[in-house]
């Protein structure tokens, strides 16, 4: 299978490089890597190639760093940047979870969404937690369940997968829905000479709306969360 691997953490991300190695050496897939040259976390579905060219620089065999954003990496791959069109796009493994409302901001999710929009099965992979990340566990789990995950893909959607960050690995996997999150961020501001204002974001305490069946609930119970995310905007009929 021909696989395109990308992310939003950047070309040097441990989750990206370890996954590429296992997919190539253990499973024998042809893996192309096109990933941002620097960390592009939180850029959502920005597309910089609309405003000018992006640059691909070779970093190794079938591996390139891209001057653009995660969605750019997928676009250039699909429109001729690769020798052949991939059969599957994997975005990740992201450093930290992408649960619920995080999908609005995530470059990891955007890359998977872009691939699916262009008609290729796509999966966003994220490892929950912070501090010490158990990459080998997450990579091994992803490789072991790759075909199973790919079989769940449906047209006009992408899969959002979150893996609990535990050394022994997850208890299993469940189908979930994205949770609604409230970030409660604040801003501080300093005014300097000339009335210039410096604005600093202060992260707040995240609050997840309660409910069984959400991605947050699954990961908190040491289960891999798998959510199907639709690419098409939902239209709600307004009552007349």
C-alpha positions as CSV (number, residue, x, y, z in Angstrom):
1,X,0.0,0.0,0.0
2,X,1.2,3.5,-0.8
3,X,0.8,5.7,2.3
4,X,1.3,9.5,2.7
5,X,2.3,10.4,6.2
6,X,2.1,14.0,7.4
7,X,1.4,15.9,10.7
8,X,1.3,19.4,12.2
9,X,4.1,19.0,14.8
10,X,6.7,19.2,12.1
11,X,9.1,16.9,10.2
12,X,11.2,16.1,13.2
13,X,8.3,14.8,15.4
14,X,9.1,11.5,17.1
15,X,5.6,10.2,16.5
16,X,5.9,10.9,12.7
17,X,9.3,9.3,12.3
18,X,8.7,6.3,14.4
19,X,5.5,5.5,12.6
20,X,7.1,5.9,9.2
21,X,9.9,3.5,10.2
22,X,7.5,0.8,11.4
23,X,5.2,1.1,8.4
24,X,8.1,0.6,6.1
25,X,10.3,-1.9,7.9
26,X,7.7,-4.1,9.7
27,X,4.7,-3.9,7.3
28,X,6.4,-3.3,4.0
29,X,4.3,-0.3,2.9
30,X,5.6,2.4,0.5
31,X,5.6,5.4,2.8
32,X,5.9,9.0,1.6
33,X,6.5,11.6,4.2
34,X,5.6,15.3,3.6
35,X,5.4,17.3,6.7
36,X,5.8,21.0,7.8
37,X,9.4,22.2,8.2
38,X,8.5,23.6,11.7
39,X,5.7,23.1,14.2
40,X,2.4,24.2,12.8
41,X,0.1,23.1,15.6
42,X,-3.2,25.0,15.9
43,X,-3.2,26.3,12.3
44,X,-6.5,24.6,11.5
45,X,-7.3,24.2,7.8
46,X,-5.1,27.1,6.6
47,X,-3.8,26.8,3.0
48,X,-0.7,28.9,2.2
49,X,-0.2,27.7,-1.3
50,X,-3.2,29.9,-2.3
51,X,-1.0,33.0,-1.8
52,X,2.2,31.7,-3.4
53,X,4.4,28.6,-3.8
54,X,5.5,26.3,-1.1
55,X,8.9,24.6,-1.1
56,X,9.6,20.9,-0.7
57,X,13.1,20.0,0.6
58,X,14.4,16.5,0.6
59,X,15.2,15.1,4.0
60,X,15.7,11.4,3.1
61,X,14.3,8.7,0.9
62,X,10.7,9.5,0.1
63,X,10.8,12.2,2.8
64,X,10.4,16.0,2.4
65,X,10.0,19.0,4.6
66,X,7.4,21.5,3.4
67,X,7.4,25.2,4.0
68,X,3.6,25.3,4.1
69,X,0.9,24.1,6.4
70,X,-0.5,20.6,7.0
71,X,-3.2,21.0,4.4
72,X,-0.6,22.2,1.9
73,X,1.4,19.0,2.5
74,X,-1.6,17.0,1.4
75,X,-2.5,19.2,-1.6
76,X,1.0,19.2,-3.1
77,X,1.2,15.4,-2.6
78,X,-2.2,14.8,-4.3
79,X,-1.6,17.2,-7.2
80,X,1.7,15.8,-8.5
81,X,4.3,16.2,-5.7
82,X,4.5,12.4,-5.4
83,X,5.3,9.8,-8.0
84,X,2.0,8.1,-7.4
85,X,-1.2,9.0,-5.6
86,X,-1.4,7.4,-2.1
87,X,-4.0,4.8,-1.1
88,X,-4.2,6.1,2.4
89,X,-3.2,9.3,4.3
90,X,-2.2,9.2,7.9
91,X,-1.8,12.5,9.9
92,X,0.2,12.1,13.1
93,X,0.9,10.6,15.4
94,X,0.2,14.0,17.1
95,X,1.8,15.0,20.4
96,X,-1.3,15.4,22.6
97,X,-4.9,14.6,22.1
98,X,-7.3,16.0,19.6
99,X,-10.6,15.6,21.3
100,X,-14.0,17.1,20.5
101,X,-13.8,20.8,19.8
102,X,-10.0,20.5,19.3
103,X,-10.9,19.4,15.7
104,X,-11.7,23.0,14.9
105,X,-8.2,24.1,15.5
106,X,-6.1,21.1,14.8
107,X,-3.7,21.0,11.8
108,X,-3.5,17.2,12.3
109,X,-7.2,16.9,11.7
110,X,-7.1,19.4,8.8
111,X,-4.5,17.3,6.9
112,X,-6.8,14.2,7.2
113,X,-9.8,16.3,6.2
114,X,-8.0,17.7,3.1
115,X,-7.1,14.1,2.0
116,X,-10.7,13.0,2.4
117,X,-12.0,16.0,0.5
118,X,-9.7,14.9,-2.3
119,X,-11.1,11.4,-2.3
120,X,-8.5,9.4,-0.4
121,X,-9.1,7.5,2.9
122,X,-7.6,9.5,5.8
123,X,-7.0,9.0,9.5
124,X,-5.8,11.5,12.1
125,X,-3.9,9.9,14.9
126,X,-3.2,11.5,18.2
127,X,-1.5,10.4,21.5
128,X,-3.2,11.7,24.6
129,X,-1.4,13.3,27.5
130,X,1.7,15.5,28.1
131,X,5.2,15.1,29.5
132,X,6.4,11.6,28.7
133,X,4.8,10.2,25.6
134,X,4.8,6.4,25.0
135,X,5.5,6.6,21.3
136,X,6.5,3.0,20.8
137,X,3.2,1.8,22.3
138,X,1.2,4.2,20.1
139,X,3.1,3.4,17.0
140,X,2.8,-0.4,17.5
141,X,-0.9,-0.1,18.2
142,X,-1.5,2.1,15.1
143,X,0.5,-0.4,12.9
144,X,-1.3,-3.4,14.3
145,X,-4.8,-1.9,13.7
146,X,-4.0,0.0,10.4
147,X,-6.1,-2.2,8.1
148,X,-9.0,-2.3,10.6
149,X,-9.0,1.5,10.9
150,X,-8.8,1.9,7.1
151,X,-11.8,-0.4,6.7
152,X,-13.9,2.0,8.8
153,X,-13.4,5.0,6.5
154,X,-16.4,6.3,4.6
155,X,-16.5,8.7,1.7
156,X,-16.7,12.4,2.7
157,X,-15.4,11.7,6.2
158,X,-12.1,11.2,8.0
159,X,-11.4,9.2,11.1
160,X,-10.2,10.9,14.3
161,X,-8.3,8.5,16.5
162,X,-7.0,9.2,20.0
163,X,-4.8,6.8,21.8
164,X,-4.5,6.8,25.6
165,X,-0.9,7.5,26.8
166,X,-0.3,4.4,28.9
167,X,2.8,2.2,28.8
168,X,0.9,-1.1,28.7
169,X,-1.4,0.1,25.9
170,X,-5.2,0.6,25.7
171,X,-7.9,-1.8,26.9
172,X,-9.5,-1.8,23.5
173,X,-11.1,0.6,21.1
174,X,-14.6,2.1,20.8
175,X,-16.6,4.2,18.3
176,X,-17.3,7.6,19.8
177,X,-18.6,11.1,19.1
178,X,-16.5,14.3,19.6
179,X,-17.0,15.9,23.0
180,X,-17.9,19.6,23.4
181,X,-15.0,21.4,25.2
182,X,-14.9,24.8,26.9
183,X,-11.3,26.2,27.1
184,X,-11.9,29.1,29.4
185,X,-8.8,30.9,28.1
186,X,-8.0,34.5,29.2
187,X,-5.8,37.3,27.8
188,X,-3.4,39.7,29.4
189,X,-2.3,42.9,27.7
190,X,0.6,45.2,28.1
191,X,0.6,48.7,26.5
192,X,4.0,50.1,25.5
193,X,5.1,53.4,24.1
194,X,3.3,54.5,21.1
195,X,0.1,52.8,22.3
196,X,1.3,49.4,21.0
197,X,-0.6,46.6,22.8
198,X,1.0,43.3,23.5
199,X,-1.6,40.6,24.0
200,X,-0.7,37.3,25.7
201,X,-2.9,34.2,25.8
202,X,-3.3,32.5,29.2
203,X,-4.6,29.0,29.0
204,X,-7.6,28.2,31.1
205,X,-8.9,25.1,32.7
206,X,-10.5,22.9,30.0
207,X,-14.0,21.6,30.8
208,X,-15.6,18.8,28.9
209,X,-19.3,18.5,28.8
210,X,-20.3,15.2,30.5
211,X,-21.7,12.3,28.6
212,X,-21.1,8.6,27.8
213,X,-20.0,7.8,24.3
214,X,-17.7,10.8,23.8
215,X,-14.0,10.6,22.7
216,X,-12.9,12.1,26.0
217,X,-14.9,9.5,28.0
218,X,-13.3,6.7,26.1
219,X,-9.7,7.9,26.4
220,X,-10.2,8.6,30.2
221,X,-11.2,4.9,30.5
222,X,-8.0,3.8,28.7
223,X,-9.8,3.0,25.4
224,X,-8.8,4.2,21.9
225,X,-11.4,6.6,20.7
226,X,-12.5,6.4,17.0
227,X,-14.8,9.2,15.7
228,X,-16.1,9.6,12.2
229,X,-15.9,13.2,11.3
230,X,-18.0,14.5,8.3
231,X,-16.3,16.9,5.8
232,X,-19.5,18.5,4.8
233,X,-21.0,21.5,6.7
234,X,-24.1,20.6,8.6
235,X,-27.1,22.7,7.6
236,X,-29.8,23.3,10.2
237,X,-33.2,24.3,9.0
238,X,-34.4,27.6,10.5
239,X,-38.0,27.5,11.7
240,X,-40.3,29.8,9.8
